[in-house]
């Protein structure tokens, strides 16, 4: 009897642990030899936590291969239950194992004292092992968090970027300074610690200037960011330019007055990061030299608290009523110049649209013709897609491409069809032409193109066109070369028949072009030919095979 092909899955959380890669490979090899397995494939997650499936690319690939059935093995060998994962929900580990088992590749735990054969005692022991694997992570998390709290109370930095104007300084266990750590550098000795130290003097001066602008000149955080970008002040590490978020981190963090704060936010066991109640913060005053004095920092916090309020709709709309009474109209530019009003985007987020906010104060903004045309074309596109789906209920469906990208049509065989509605535009002696906008992510799809009438109220012509590859909008007139490449539909009732005919003809044309290209110009020859020879061949091809 021959050996059974098997895959082995290996995982280590860090480089320093007892379950090393070599240890797992050795134990799995012994198990495979005893049970007539032959290892033909290896999946390895190196330095990956077992708490979540996320970022464990090897395990995700294993599950994907098992479900797809494209694998040469009939079993999966794992060192023990904890290497499969330390999931906090034991049902999650069971779910991933069941996926493999249902695909015909059962999981074997090589170093466990039970057999994964489905008998009740073994099932109970396996479930207990899964719970113990998750409990180990919870206990270790509590121990590590307690150690971090003790180090934070001593004034040591326990993680995270130092922030603008500050640097990380490596110190010994006796407090003797060693060296400044650059971005991305870690301490190499376990008993050494890291503290915060002041950065370059130029950064310190800009921090003090931020507080002065915020307190004395009453600049907003966005105004301060604009001022810093105007003076080309280098932004913090990892960002291209200053923003109100970057300025807010400087103006609100107590470390700029010399106070070390830890546990403002907490994320345990790879869970989401949550804000921690202020009573649970670890605060150590005068942990390192201050950049601004305590009175300046507290004044900035009072100003910030006075600005953080939750106004009612009446209070938010009051500045708009004032602008309307003065100017008789409302616009984004007037809102931008009104210091008491919110930004135009804030009104849009609060009320849905800026037009609705204007209507609440009694102002109906006149719609521009271009906006009305865009709305009409969008409405015609929706009506066109619905009409096609209703005409072919079992053959054509609407395919949603997400909240950002536009939807398209999908046939029963899986082929996607882009839908483009072209508005009509008068252009000189050409009369009315159809404007075909540049495509988005659907530029590689065959298109159902509809042309609108002169008043852009109805659709008067329908075409099936090849993929649209232009990078700018095109004006389509009668006899345009792009329209000649497609098929004009007499009505939407013949859409499916004409589409099948068009696809068949296009595939034959592409295949003929490929054979001609391979006959005249093989790839290995083309790589060795000079540019002049290539141009000569292109002219020869165009003459012998005109489009």
N, C-alpha and C positions, 0 to 999 in steps of 0.2 A: 504493500500500500504506500502510495507516494505521500509526500509532505503536503500539508494544507497551507496555501499562501496566506500570509497575515501581514498587517501593518502595525507598527508600534507608534504609540503617542507618548511623547516625553515633554515634561514641563518643569522648569525651575523658576522660582520667583526672583531670586537674586543669585549672584555668583558665589555667595558665601552661605551655604546651607548644606545640611547632611544629605539631602536627596539630590546629589549631583547628577549631571548627565551620564557620566561614566558608570556610576552606581546603578542607575536605572537601566542602562543598556545591558550591563552584565546580568542583572537579575532577570530581565526579560528574555535574554538569550538562553539562560538556563531553563526557564519555563518553556520556551519554544522547543528546546532540544528534548525535554522530557515528554512533551505532548505532541510531538511530530508536527510542529509549525515551522514554516520557512518565512522569514521576514523579507518581504519584497518591497516595502515602502516605509518611510519614516516621516512622521509629522513632529515638529519640535517647536515649542513656544519657549524661547529663551528670555529669561528675566521678565516674565509676564505674571501678573497676579492672577490667582485662581478664583477671585471673588465674582468676576463678571465675564461673560462671553466677549464683551467688547474689547478690542485690541488683541484678542487671542486669535491671530490670523490662522495659525495652524489648525486649531480645533474647528474654526469656522470652515476652513477648506475641507477638513475631514468630513464634517457633516454634509457639506455640499456634494462632495464626491460620493458619499454613501447614498444620498437621496437620488442623485443622477444615475447611479449604477455604472459609472465609467471608472471602474477600479479593478485591479487584477487580484485583489485579496478577498478572503471570505471570513476574516476575523480581525479584531482589533485588540492588541495587547497593551495594557497599561500597568505601570508599576503597582499602584494601589489606588484606593478611592480618593485620597487627597490630591493625587496628581491629576485625576480627571477634573477636579475642581473643589474649591471650598465655598460653594454657593451658600448664601445665607438661607435660601429656601431649598431644602433637600429635594423638593419636587422638580426643581429646575434641572438638577443633575440627573434625576430619573428620566426626565423628558428627553434630554439629549441622548441618553443611553437607549431609550426606547426607539428613537428615530433610527439609530444604527441597527438595532435588532429587527425592526420592521423592514429595513432594507436588505436583510439577509446577512448582516455582518455583526454578530454578537460581540460584546465587550468582555474581555477576560482580565481580571485583576491578578497579577502574577505574584505579588508579595503578600496577599491576604490569606488568612487561614480558613477561608470559606470558598466554596465553589459557586460560581454564578450560574446555577442550574435551575433556579426558580422554585426550589423547595422552601417550605415555610421557615425553617430555622435559618437558612442562608439568607432569605429575604429580610428577616428581622435583623440579622446581624449586619447586612449591607446597609439597611436604612439607618441603623444606629451609627455605623461608621460615617455615613454622610452627615448626620447631625453633629457628630464629634468633630468632623473636619471643619464645619462652619463655626462650631463653638470655639475651636482653637483660634480662629481668626478674631473672633469677638474678644476673647481673653487677651490676646496679644495686642489688639487695638487699645484696650483699656490700660494695659501696662505701658505702652509707648506714650499714650496721651498723658498719663500721670508723670512720666519722666520729662516730657516736654513742659508741663506745668512747673515742675521743680526748677528746670533750667531757666524758664522765663522769669520766675520770681527772683532769680539771682542776677537778672539783667542781661542774660545771654540771648542772642538772636537764634531762633529755632527754625527758621525757614522763611522763604519768600524773598522777593527782590528788596533791596534796601530802600529804593525810592529815589526821586530826584534830589540831588544835593547831598546824598549820604553814600557811604561805602561800607563794605564788610571788611572787618579787621580780624585776622586770625590771632588768637591768644592762647597761651598755654594754660594748664590747669591752675597755675599760680597767678594768672593774670598778666603775664609778661607778653608784650606784643611781639608777634612773629612777622607777619607781612599782610599786605592788603590783597584780598582775593578779587580777581577780575571776574567779569560776568561769565558764568558757566563753570567756574572752578569750585571744587569741593575740598573740604579738609580731609587729609589722608590719615591722621592719627585719631583714634577713637576718643581719647580723653582730652583732646583739645577742643576749644570753644570758639564761637564767633560773636563779636560785638559790633555795634554800629559806630562809625566814626564820620567826621565831617569830610565832605568832598571838596572839590576846587572852590576857591574863593569867588570866582565868577558866578557859579551856580548858587552859592549862598546869597550873593547880592541880588540875584534875580528873584529868589524866594522872598527875601525881605521886601522887594519892590512889588511883588504880587500882593502881599498883605497891605502895603501902603495904598495901592490902587483900589483894593477892595474896601478898605476902611475909610480913607480920606476922600477919594474921588468917587466912591460908591459905584465902581464899575461892576458889571455883572461878570460871571465867570467866562462867558463867551467873549465879552469885550476884552477881558484880560488875555484870553487865548489869541484873539485877533491882534492885539498889541504885541505879543511875543512873536507871533509869526511875521508881523511887519518888520520887527527889528532882527529877524533871522536868528532868534535864540535857539540853540540846539535843543530839540525836544528830548524827553526821557527815552531811555533805551527801549527799542521795540516798536516805536511809533514814528510816523513820518512827519507829523506836525502837531502842534499844540491844539487841544480841543477843550471844551468845558469840563469833560470828565477828568482829564489830566490836571487841570487847574484845581478842580474840586478835591482831588486826592491830596494836593499840597495844602490847601486851605483848611482842611477838616481833620487831618491826621495828627494826633497828639505827639507823634515823634518829633515834630518840628519845634516843639517847646521842650524837648529833652526827656519826654515821658515814653517809656517802653510799654506797649500795650499788646497783649496776646489774647487769642480766642475771641476776637470780634466776630469772626465767622468760623463755622465748624463744618467739616465734611468727614464723616466716619464711614469706614468700610466701603469706600468708593461710591458713596451716596451723593446726592446733590448737596451743594454748599448752601447752608442756611445761616441767617443772622442769629447771633447768640445774645440773650438778654444781658444788659449792661452789668447786672449783678454778678455775672459769671466771668467777666473780663479779669485778666491778670494785669494789673496796673502797677508800674514801678516808676515813681517820679525821680527826676534827676539821674536817669540811668546813663546818660551821655550828654555832652555839651549841647546846649539849646541853640537853635538858629534864630528864633524870635523869642522875645520875653513872654512870660505868662499872661501879662495884661493885654498885650497885642493879640495873642492867640484867642483869649476869651472874648475880646471885643469882636473879633471876626466871627466867632461862633454865635454871639448874640445877634449880629446882623443876619447871619445865615438862618437862624431860627425865626427871625421876624419875617423873612421872605418866604419861608416854607409854610404856606397856609392853603386851605382848601376852599377857594371861593365858590360861591353859588353862580348859577347861570346869569342871574341879574347883575352880579358884580363883574363878571367877565364881559358881559355885553355893554356895560355902561360906557367904556371908552369908545366903542363903536358908535353908540348913540351920539356921543359928543362930537366925533369926527363927522358924522352925517349932518348934524345941525350946523357945523361950521362950513363944510365944503359942499354939502348937498349930494355927495356921492361917497362911495367906499371903494377902495382898491388895496392891493397888497402893498403898494409903495406908501400909501397913507398910513397903513397899519405899522409898517416898518419904522416910520418916523415918529410914531406916537409912543413916548416912554411908558405910559401907564397901561398900554394894551399888550396882550399876548402876541406872540409871533403868528404869522398867517398859518404856519404848519400846526401850531397848537390849536387854533380855532378849527382847523380841518380835522384834527384827530378827535376833538371833543364833540363836534357837531356832525361829523361825517363828511361834509363838504363846506367849502368857504361860502358857496352860494346860499346854503341853508342858514349859516350864521348871519349872513346879510339880511335874509328874509325875516329872521326873528326880530330884527330892529326896524323892520319896515322898509327895507331897500331891496328892490328887485333889480339885480344887475343885468344889463342887456347882454344877451348872448351874441357872440360874434358869429358871422356866417360860417367860418371855418369849423367852429365847434359844433354848430348844428349839422353841418355836412358829415363830420366824423360820427356823430351819434346816429345819423340816418344810415350811413354805410354799415356801422356795427349792427344796427337792427336788421338790415337787409341780409347780412351774413348769417345771423342767427335764424332768420326765416328760411334762408336757402338750405342750411344744414337740416333743419326740421323737415322741410319738404322732401329732401332726398331720403331721409330715414323713413318717413311715412310712405314714400313710394316703393321702397325696397325694405320692408320691415324685418325680414329674416336674412338679409344679405349685407346691409350697411348699418353701422352703429356709430354713435358719437364717442370718440376716444378723448378722455380728459388727460391733459399733459401737465397737470399740477396747477397751483394757484397763480403762478407767474407766467408760464408759457400758454400760448393759445391752444385751444382744443382743435381736433381735426377729425376726419372720418376714418373709420376702420372697417375693412371688408371682412367677410367671414373667414377668408384664408389668412388673415393677419396683416395684410398689406395696408399701410396708412396712406391717406390721401389728404394733402393740404387743400384748404379752401381759401381762395383769395377773391375778394370783391373789389373791383377797381372803380373808383369814382370818375365821373366825367368832368373834363376841364376844357374850356375854350382856349385854343392856341392858334392865333393868327390865321394864316391861310389854310392850315390843316383842319380848321373847324374844331369840333369836339374830339378830344382824344381820351383814352383811358389811362389813368395813372396807376402803374403797378409799383407799389413800394418795395424797397429792398427786403428780402426775406430774413427771418430770424433763424431759430434752430431747425425749422422745417424746410430749409433750402434744398435738401437732398430728396424731397418727396415729389412724386408726380402730383400735379395741381389740377383742381377743378376751379377754373377761373370764370368769373361772371362779370360782365361789363354793365355798368349802370346807364340809365338814360340821361339825356341832357340835363334834366332837373334833379337827378340823383334820387328819384323816388321809387323807381321800379328797375328790375333787371331785364335787359333786352337781348343779351347774347351770352352763350355758355360755351366754354372751350375746355378740352382736356389737353394739358400742356406738359412737356417734360420738366424735370427739375430746374428750378430757377436759380442761376448761379451768379447773377449780377450783384455788385456791392452797392449799387445806388438805385434810385427809382428810375423807371423807364416809362416813357410815354408811348403807348400802343395805339397806332392808327391802323386803318384798314390796309391790309397787305403787309403788315409788319412781319419781319423775318421770324420773329418768335411765334407769332400766330400761325405762320405757315408750317411750323414744326409740329403743331398739334392738330386736333380734330375739333371742328365746330359741331356742336350738338344741335339737332333740329328741335329737341325738347329734352327735358330731364328724364322722360320715360325711357329713353334709350341710353341712359348713363352707363349702366353696368355692361351692356353689350359692347358699346363703343370703347369702354375702358379695357375690357378683355382684348379686343382687337388691337388697341393701341399698345398695350403691354407686350403682346405677342410680337407685333411688328418691331417694337423698340428692342426687345431681347434679340431678335434675329439681326438687327442692324448692329448692335453692340458686338455680337459674336463675330459677324463678318469683319468688322473693323479690327477686332482683336486678331483674327487669323491673318488678315492682310498685314498688320503691323508685325506679327511674328514672322511672316514670310519675307517681307522686305527688310526687316530691321530687327533681328534677334537681340535679346537683351545683352548677351555676352559680347556681341559685336558692337553694339551701341556704346558700351562702356569704354571701348578702345578707340572709338572714332573721334576725330577732331571736330571742333565746332563747325568748321566749314563743310565737312562731310555731312554733318547732321542737317544743316540748313539746305544743302543740296538734296538730301533725301526727302525732307519735308516738302520742297517744291515739286519733286518728282511725284510724291504721293498725292499732292493736291491736283496735279495735272491729270494723273491716271485715274484717280478716284474722286471726282468732284462731288461735293455734298449736294 
